[in-house]
Amino acid sequence: MIYLDNAATSFPKPERVYVEMDKCMRQYGANPGRSGHRLALEAGRALYRTRERLCMLFNIDNPMQIVFTSNATESLNLGIKGLLKYGDHVITSSMEHNSVARPLTALKEKGIDTTFIRCDFRGILDPEDIEKTIKKNTALIVVTHASNVTGTLMPIKDIGAVAKKKGIPFMVDVAQTAGVYDLDVKEMNIDMLAFPGHKGLLGPQGTGGLYISEELDVMQMKEGGTGSNSENLVQPAIAPDRYESGTPNTPGIVGLGEGVGFILDRGTAAVREHEEKLTGMLLEGFGEIDGVKIYGPKNSKLKAGVVSINILDGDSGEISYILDKSYDIATRAGLHCAPLAHRTIGTFEQGTIRFSVGVFNTREDIEAAIKAVEEIASELR
């Protein structure tokens, strides 16, 4: 199969991910931080190694400020709900995934107000609109780095500068960019960074994390065993223990560490260059087909490796099904858990067919996808 659904989950993973996860399960799959024997200690070292690699990738000083979660959705919920309180105001964009939009909507009942900044038809956000919307009670700015629908890159460095100037915490959802784009929490003034392990970081599903600045006091979402301060019934205040109650997904986090290690060895610049070339091929190829509409920027340097299209008035779900069954090409169709984004670009009724490239895709994959879309468009015309 030609797999072009990497924006949902990257596949396949680097071989080293499979090997180390298997080794963990077979050779040192004990409970980290809970016991003093050598297997538990080895498991604990493996988790710390993953934290260190993530610090290298995101330019974070303290590995203990990285909290492991099960996915980016959990990370976003932890950061948003753990920071905000009654009477606060939040600013976000109209291109957000439901992992941001739904928690913020749920918080309305708790007296927290949200402003959704309208992006243009390409999904582009103007940082000046952020600054104009700031109120005295604005307690958080949260935006995606790249839309999972159009791939549009948001100007997070500029937004971070606005947030720093106004003294407002800045949270970024890097679900579509972690592992591909250079992300520097210091240079970009990012106070919370939410990331999944299973997409561009090339780890397994069920992994993710949240970087929390030491300057923030974020309330934990659960209490329980942490392997530390066990004599107290009060949750430890130290990070990451405060946020990581319960037995962690050790094999998954080990796999995440190997995915990050693969990226560090190859370099994000090389990964980004590869994905930009393939994205450019998709944009150029689809752009030459009558009846195909491309959403978002047409320049591969202005977007992540995501290309959403429609073919005439064809049903996006049906076309995605044809691509799978007749051409052995995996895509994703519909609203992509981002209805606000589809309303912004005018595709709420039709949805889109999303092609998303990854580090292991080839030019031949892209050529086959373009040919398939051309044939389907010919049939629909």
Stockholm file with secondary structure:
# STOCKHOLM 1.0

chainA/1-381         MIYLDNAATSFPKPERVYVEMDKCMRQYGANPGRSGHRLALEAGRALYRTRERLCMLFNIDNPMQIVFTSNATESLNLGIKGLLKYGDHVITSSMEHNSVARPLTALKEKGIDTTFIRCDFRGILDPEDIEKTIKKNTALIVVTHASNVTGTLMPIKDIGAVAKKKGIPFMVDVAQTAGVYDLDVKEMNIDMLAFPGHKGLLGPQGTGGLYISEELDVMQMKEGGTGSNSENLVQPAIAPDRYESGTPNTPGIVGLGEGVGFILDRGTAAVREHEEKLTGMLLEGFGEIDGVKIYGPKNSKLKAGVVSINILDGDSGEISYILDKSYDIATRAGLHCAPLAHRTIGTFEQGTIRFSVGVFNTREDIEAAIKAVEEIASELR
#=GR chainA/1-381 SS CEECBTTTCCCSCCHHHHHHHHHHHHHCCSCTTTCCSHHHHHHHHHHHHHHHHHHHHHTCSCGGGEEEESSHHHHHHHHHHHHCCTTCEEEEETTCCHHHHHHHHHGGGGTCEEEEECCCTTCCCCHHHHHHHCCTTEEEEEEESBCTTTCBBCCHHHHHHHHHHHTCCEEEECTTTBTTBCCCTTTTTCSEEEEESSSTTCCCTTCEEEEECTTCCCCCSCCCCCSSSTTCSSCCCSTTGGGCCSCCCHHHHHHHHHHHHHHHHHCHHHHHHHHHHHHHHHHHHHHTSTTEEEESCSSGGGBCSEEEEEETTCCHHHHHHHHHHHHCEECEEECTTCHHHHHHHTCTTTCEEEEECCTTCCHHHHHHHHHHHHHHHHHHC
#=GC SS_cons         CEECBTTTCCCSCCHHHHHHHHHHHHHCCSCTTTCCSHHHHHHHHHHHHHHHHHHHHHTCSCGGGEEEESSHHHHHHHHHHHHCCTTCEEEEETTCCHHHHHHHHHGGGGTCEEEEECCCTTCCCCHHHHHHHCCTTEEEEEEESBCTTTCBBCCHHHHHHHHHHHTCCEEEECTTTBTTBCCCTTTTTCSEEEEESSSTTCCCTTCEEEEECTTCCCCCSCCCCCSSSTTCSSCCCSTTGGGCCSCCCHHHHHHHHHHHHHHHHHCHHHHHHHHHHHHHHHHHHHHTSTTEEEESCSSGGGBCSEEEEEETTCCHHHHHHHHHHHHCEECEEECTTCHHHHHHHTCTTTCEEEEECCTTCCHHHHHHHHHHHHHHHHHHC
//
